[in-house]
């Protein structure tokens, strides 16, 4: 036996543990995020705080803290009948548009994900092309169509087009969720006597609840903030939504800057609160759609 064979095996070398690596990209990312947050929040705070000041204070010193705090502007908005009427119109239109967009989009996404037929991808691509065109492109033909249908000065004349414009993004998010459901689950449901419609209603929709919540939130916020469609359809102030109400209030009371700030802040508050509480559901639904 040679000396090499009797030599004991060398002990494995131990490298010193390295600490966490410092990367220049991390502080730059945080700095960029902070800049974007400030760009979004500072104008909102300027409007909200400006509503607690008087117009004379704003003219004398545009950027300043209220001293003293004035509640008359917000109380005037809350006691206005026009504000509550516009709030009701916006709520009705947003709810109808959301229900139609989610309901019709879910059925279309189900057909485009679980059925095999000729032209399926072509139909899906047609819906995706709709993401490239804003509502302003179709303003003239849409106005002529609504006039022929007798939907001018009608809340449904705004809700129906808004639901149609929300369909592409709804189908885009729901289709991957529906396709990710295993086919074995559908086959097992069919063996138990579950029809296609029953599988869609009782199994597929509950499993896709995060995506349904996401598209519902997006459709609601998009409809709430819509300005062009109500401007085309409505001439009667009784039918105005909050975005139209803000523009009308600003033109009528252009000298009352503090009042305009208060009306603007109150009009954006419902959608802002809705978005803040639903933010996690939006991110979760979009993440699931990407993974699917």
C-alpha positions as CSV (number, residue, x, y, z in Angstrom):
1,X,0.0,0.0,0.0
2,X,1.5,3.3,-1.0
3,X,1.9,6.4,1.2
4,X,-0.6,8.2,-0.9
5,X,-3.4,5.7,-0.1
6,X,-2.6,6.1,3.7
7,X,-2.8,9.8,3.6
8,X,-5.9,11.1,5.3
9,X,-8.3,13.1,3.2
10,X,-7.8,16.9,3.3
11,X,-10.3,18.8,5.4
12,X,-12.7,20.9,3.3
13,X,-11.7,24.5,3.1
14,X,-14.0,26.9,4.9
15,X,-14.5,30.3,3.3
16,X,-15.4,33.2,5.6
17,X,-19.1,34.0,5.5
18,X,-19.8,37.1,3.5
19,X,-22.1,39.8,4.7
20,X,-25.0,41.2,2.8
21,X,-23.8,42.7,-0.5
22,X,-24.5,46.4,-0.9
23,X,-25.9,47.4,-4.2
24,X,-26.2,50.9,-5.5
25,X,-29.4,50.1,-7.3
26,X,-31.4,49.7,-4.0
27,X,-31.1,53.3,-2.7
28,X,-31.7,54.6,-6.3
29,X,-34.9,52.5,-6.5
30,X,-36.1,53.8,-3.1
31,X,-35.3,57.3,-4.2
32,X,-37.2,56.9,-7.4
33,X,-40.2,55.5,-5.6
34,X,-40.1,58.4,-3.1
35,X,-40.0,60.9,-6.0
36,X,-43.0,59.3,-7.7
37,X,-44.9,59.2,-4.4
38,X,-44.3,62.9,-3.8
39,X,-45.4,63.7,-7.3
40,X,-48.7,62.0,-6.7
41,X,-49.4,63.0,-3.1
42,X,-48.2,66.7,-3.0
43,X,-50.8,68.0,-5.5
44,X,-53.6,66.1,-3.6
45,X,-52.5,67.6,-0.3
46,X,-52.3,71.0,-1.9
47,X,-55.9,70.7,-3.0
48,X,-57.2,69.3,0.2
49,X,-55.4,71.8,2.5
50,X,-56.3,74.6,0.1
51,X,-60.0,73.9,0.8
52,X,-59.4,74.8,4.5
53,X,-58.2,78.2,3.6
54,X,-59.9,81.3,2.2
55,X,-59.4,82.7,-1.3
56,X,-57.7,85.8,0.2
57,X,-55.2,83.6,2.0
58,X,-54.4,81.6,-1.1
59,X,-54.0,84.8,-3.2
60,X,-51.7,86.3,-0.6
61,X,-49.6,83.2,0.0
62,X,-50.4,80.2,-2.4
63,X,-48.3,77.7,-0.4
64,X,-48.9,77.9,3.3
65,X,-50.6,76.1,6.2
66,X,-54.2,77.2,7.0
67,X,-54.3,79.7,9.7
68,X,-56.9,79.7,10.9
69,X,-58.6,76.5,9.6
70,X,-61.8,77.4,7.6
71,X,-64.5,74.8,7.5
72,X,-67.0,76.9,5.6
73,X,-65.8,75.7,2.1
74,X,-66.4,72.0,2.9
75,X,-69.6,72.6,4.7
76,X,-70.9,74.5,1.7
77,X,-70.1,71.6,-0.6
78,X,-71.7,69.0,1.8
79,X,-74.9,71.1,2.0
80,X,-75.1,71.5,-1.8
81,X,-77.8,69.5,-3.5
82,X,-75.9,69.4,-6.8
83,X,-73.0,67.7,-5.2
84,X,-75.1,64.8,-3.8
85,X,-77.0,64.5,-7.1
86,X,-73.7,64.3,-9.0
87,X,-72.4,61.8,-6.5
88,X,-75.5,59.6,-7.0
89,X,-75.1,59.8,-10.8
90,X,-71.5,58.8,-10.7
91,X,-72.2,55.9,-8.3
92,X,-75.0,54.6,-10.5
93,X,-73.0,54.8,-13.7
94,X,-69.9,53.2,-12.1
95,X,-71.9,50.3,-10.6
96,X,-73.8,49.5,-13.8
97,X,-70.6,49.7,-15.9
98,X,-68.7,47.5,-13.4
99,X,-71.4,44.9,-13.3
100,X,-71.7,44.7,-17.0
101,X,-67.9,44.7,-17.6
102,X,-67.2,42.0,-15.1
103,X,-70.2,39.8,-16.1
104,X,-69.8,40.0,-19.8
105,X,-66.0,40.0,-19.6
106,X,-66.1,36.8,-17.4
107,X,-68.3,35.0,-19.9
108,X,-66.2,36.1,-22.9
109,X,-63.0,35.1,-21.1
110,X,-64.5,31.7,-20.2
111,X,-65.3,31.0,-23.9
112,X,-61.9,32.2,-25.0
113,X,-60.1,30.1,-22.5
114,X,-62.0,26.8,-22.0
115,X,-63.5,26.2,-25.5
116,X,-61.6,25.2,-28.7
117,X,-63.0,26.7,-31.9
118,X,-61.7,28.2,-35.1
119,X,-60.9,31.9,-34.8
120,X,-60.6,31.9,-31.0
121,X,-57.2,33.6,-31.0
122,X,-58.3,36.1,-33.6
123,X,-61.3,37.2,-31.5
124,X,-59.0,37.5,-28.5
125,X,-56.6,39.7,-30.5
126,X,-59.4,41.9,-31.6
127,X,-60.2,42.5,-27.9
128,X,-56.6,43.2,-27.2
129,X,-56.5,45.8,-30.0
130,X,-59.1,47.7,-28.1
131,X,-56.5,48.4,-25.4
132,X,-54.6,50.5,-27.9
133,X,-57.4,53.0,-28.7
134,X,-58.7,55.5,-26.2
135,X,-62.3,56.5,-25.9
136,X,-61.6,59.9,-27.6
137,X,-61.0,58.1,-30.9
138,X,-64.5,56.8,-31.0
139,X,-66.2,60.0,-29.6
140,X,-67.9,61.1,-32.9
141,X,-69.3,57.7,-34.0
142,X,-70.2,56.9,-30.4
143,X,-72.2,60.1,-30.1
144,X,-74.1,59.4,-33.4
145,X,-74.8,55.9,-32.3
146,X,-76.2,57.0,-28.9
147,X,-78.3,59.6,-30.6
148,X,-79.8,57.0,-32.9
149,X,-80.5,54.7,-29.9
150,X,-82.1,57.6,-28.0
151,X,-79.6,57.3,-25.1
152,X,-78.6,60.9,-25.0
153,X,-79.4,62.5,-21.6
154,X,-79.6,59.0,-20.2
155,X,-77.4,57.5,-17.5
156,X,-77.3,54.2,-19.4
157,X,-75.9,56.1,-22.4
158,X,-72.7,56.6,-20.4
159,X,-72.7,53.3,-18.4
160,X,-73.0,51.0,-21.5
161,X,-70.0,52.5,-23.4
162,X,-67.9,52.6,-20.3
163,X,-68.6,48.9,-19.8
164,X,-67.6,48.2,-23.4
165,X,-64.3,50.1,-23.0
166,X,-63.5,48.1,-19.9
167,X,-64.0,44.7,-21.6
168,X,-60.5,44.4,-23.2
169,X,-58.6,44.8,-19.9
170,X,-61.2,42.5,-18.1
171,X,-60.7,39.7,-20.6
172,X,-56.9,40.2,-20.6
173,X,-56.8,39.6,-16.8
174,X,-59.5,36.9,-16.5
175,X,-58.4,34.7,-19.4
176,X,-55.1,33.5,-17.8
177,X,-56.9,32.7,-14.5
178,X,-59.5,30.6,-16.3
179,X,-56.9,28.8,-18.3
180,X,-54.9,28.0,-15.2
181,X,-57.7,25.9,-13.7
182,X,-56.8,22.3,-14.4
183,X,-58.8,20.4,-17.0
184,X,-59.0,17.4,-14.7
185,X,-61.2,19.5,-12.3
186,X,-63.6,20.2,-15.1
187,X,-63.6,16.6,-16.2
188,X,-64.4,15.5,-12.6
189,X,-67.2,18.0,-12.4
190,X,-68.6,16.7,-15.7
191,X,-68.6,13.1,-14.3
192,X,-70.6,14.3,-11.3
193,X,-73.2,15.8,-13.7
194,X,-72.0,19.4,-13.7
195,X,-72.7,21.2,-17.0
196,X,-70.5,23.8,-18.6
197,X,-72.5,26.6,-17.2
198,X,-72.7,25.1,-13.8
199,X,-68.9,24.6,-13.8
200,X,-68.4,28.2,-14.8
201,X,-70.8,29.5,-12.1
202,X,-70.1,27.2,-9.2
203,X,-66.4,26.3,-9.6
204,X,-64.5,28.6,-12.0
205,X,-65.8,32.0,-10.7
206,X,-65.1,31.2,-7.0
207,X,-61.6,30.0,-7.9
208,X,-61.0,33.3,-9.8
209,X,-62.3,35.6,-7.1
210,X,-59.0,37.6,-6.9
211,X,-59.1,38.3,-10.6
212,X,-62.8,39.2,-10.5
213,X,-62.1,41.6,-7.7
214,X,-59.3,43.2,-9.6
215,X,-61.2,43.8,-12.8
216,X,-64.2,45.1,-10.9
217,X,-62.1,47.7,-9.0
218,X,-60.3,48.8,-12.2
219,X,-63.7,49.1,-14.1
220,X,-65.2,51.1,-11.2
221,X,-62.4,53.6,-10.9
222,X,-62.1,54.0,-14.6
223,X,-65.8,54.7,-14.9
224,X,-65.8,57.0,-11.9
225,X,-63.1,59.2,-13.4
226,X,-64.5,59.3,-16.9
227,X,-65.0,62.8,-18.2
228,X,-65.3,62.7,-22.0
229,X,-68.3,60.4,-22.3
230,X,-70.5,62.3,-19.8
231,X,-69.5,65.5,-21.6
232,X,-70.7,64.1,-24.9
233,X,-74.0,62.6,-23.6
234,X,-75.2,65.1,-21.0
235,X,-76.4,68.7,-21.4
236,X,-78.8,68.7,-18.5
237,X,-77.0,69.6,-15.2
238,X,-79.3,67.1,-13.4
239,X,-77.5,64.3,-15.1
240,X,-73.9,65.5,-14.5
241,X,-71.3,63.3,-12.9
242,X,-68.7,64.5,-10.4
243,X,-66.0,65.2,-13.0
244,X,-68.5,67.3,-15.0
245,X,-69.6,68.9,-11.7
246,X,-66.1,69.9,-10.9
247,X,-65.6,71.6,-14.3
248,X,-69.0,73.3,-14.0
249,X,-68.3,74.5,-10.5
250,X,-64.9,75.8,-11.5
251,X,-66.3,77.8,-14.4
252,X,-69.2,79.3,-12.3
253,X,-67.1,80.1,-9.2
254,X,-63.7,80.8,-10.8
255,X,-63.0,83.6,-8.3
256,X,-63.6,81.4,-5.3
257,X,-60.4,79.4,-5.5
258,X,-60.8,77.9,-2.0
259,X,-64.3,76.7,-2.8
260,X,-63.1,75.1,-6.0
261,X,-60.4,73.3,-4.0
262,X,-63.0,72.0,-1.5
263,X,-65.3,70.8,-4.2
264,X,-62.5,69.1,-6.1
265,X,-61.3,67.4,-2.9
266,X,-64.7,66.1,-2.0
267,X,-65.3,64.8,-5.5
268,X,-62.1,62.7,-5.6
269,X,-62.4,61.5,-2.0
270,X,-64.7,58.5,-2.7
271,X,-62.6,57.0,-5.5
272,X,-59.4,57.7,-3.6
273,X,-60.7,55.9,-0.5
274,X,-62.0,53.0,-2.6
275,X,-58.6,52.6,-4.3
276,X,-56.7,52.8,-1.1
277,X,-58.7,50.0,0.5
278,X,-58.7,47.9,-2.6
279,X,-55.0,48.3,-3.5
280,X,-53.9,44.9,-2.2
281,X,-56.6,43.1,-4.1
282,X,-55.6,44.8,-7.3
283,X,-51.9,43.9,-6.9
284,X,-52.8,40.3,-5.9
285,X,-55.1,39.9,-8.9
286,X,-52.6,41.3,-11.4
287,X,-49.8,39.1,-9.9
288,X,-52.0,36.0,-10.3
289,X,-52.7,36.9,-13.9
290,X,-49.0,37.2,-14.7
291,X,-48.2,33.9,-13.0
292,X,-51.0,32.1,-14.8
